[in-house]
Amino acid sequence: MLSEIIEALNPKIGGKFIDCTLGGAGYTMAIAKMVGAKGKVLGIDLDVNALKNASQKIKDSKLKNVILAQGNFRNLKELAVENFSEKQKFDGIVFDLGLSSFQLDDESRGFSFKGERPLNMAFGPKSENDTISIINNYPLLELTRIFREYGEERMAYQIAKAIVDARRTKRIEKTSDLVSIIEDKIPLRFRTKIHPATRIFQALRMETNTELKNLEEVLPSAIALLKKGGILAVVSFHSGEDRIVKWFLRNNLEVNILTKKPLIPCAQEAAENPRARSAKLRVATKL
Ligand SMILES: C[S@@+](CC[C@H](N)C(=O)[O-])C[C@H]1O[C@@H](n2cnc3c(N)ncnc32)[C@H](O)[C@@H]1O
């Protein structure tokens, strides 16, 4: 939703922005080009590989006004203070939540259910939970809860039960082990165009990275770091994330909501990029 984001943020020469989810640096570089040499963009990501990759792209494009920082956006205040003066306020802060296509394709990690990959769904080098221990140690009802809440999976209990039964005989360590357990459990009549493992993988990724908690914690700091008239833009891909953003904005007296209903991608973007289909953009300005 790059064009919608740029339209919402409306970066001007000399502007200061934070991209809390750097990823492939698409948003960061687009903003950096617009704010010119006097402006600055701080790009944050938990993922060391994403930072390396972005750093090369930024170097190749000769942009000198981007600062990159490794860290969890949950600690936004600290990351901003480490890289700017304590009093610095920003013209815009953007979030493009979830995972990047680069992470999905990374065979050393387990974000995709294709192939035989280690079950590691952490964005960063350290995460609060690790995916293998979630799968092998969480009690049945806790697994059911995350599959239901984060995966919106109708067969959450049945799949959790199949995992608990399977791990009694063999520790589950590879994505392929998990995929076979799920495929065996979902009858053909319940299969849709979406692979049955998609929702379970999403749930495990969200639990591994405590994604909803990070979002809840960062939103007040993001507003505090904005100038008057500064813009907050959040692209979410999950109904739980969108609900957090919606209610945070509705209950916040310091903001004016610019998107009464969330913006969704245009038909062309949705057709070209399946992941974009569930994207929702909410934008607000600080009063
Ligand atoms: C959807 S991608 C962003 C894509 C980016 N807008 C672009 O133009 O390429 C999301 C990125 O956010 C990062 N991320 C997710 N949660 C994070 C968190 N709590 N703190 C820092 N980075 C996070 C992921 O590692 C991933 O690289």
The ligand as an ORCA input file, in Angstrom:
! r2SCAN-3c Opt
* xyz 0 1
  C       5.653     -6.398      6.214
  S       7.341     -6.193      6.557
  C       7.618     -4.506      6.164
  C       7.814     -4.257      4.698
  C       8.256     -2.844      4.407
  N       7.187     -1.885      4.589
  C       8.809     -2.688      3.006
  O       8.534     -1.664      2.368
  O       9.534     -3.588      2.546
  C       7.353     -6.175      8.315
  C       8.747     -6.083      8.928
  O       8.545     -5.694     10.284
  C       9.445     -6.383     11.110
  N       8.850     -6.432     12.451
  C       7.743     -7.090     12.843
  N       7.500     -6.881     14.151
  C       8.491     -6.052     14.592
  C       8.781     -5.463     15.848
  N       8.026     -5.691     16.936
  N       9.853     -4.636     15.940
  C      10.638     -4.392     14.859
  N      10.417     -4.941     13.633
  C       9.352     -5.753     13.502
  C       9.592     -7.739     10.461
  O      10.829     -8.321     10.836
  C       9.522     -7.375      8.965
  O      10.800     -7.207      8.432
*
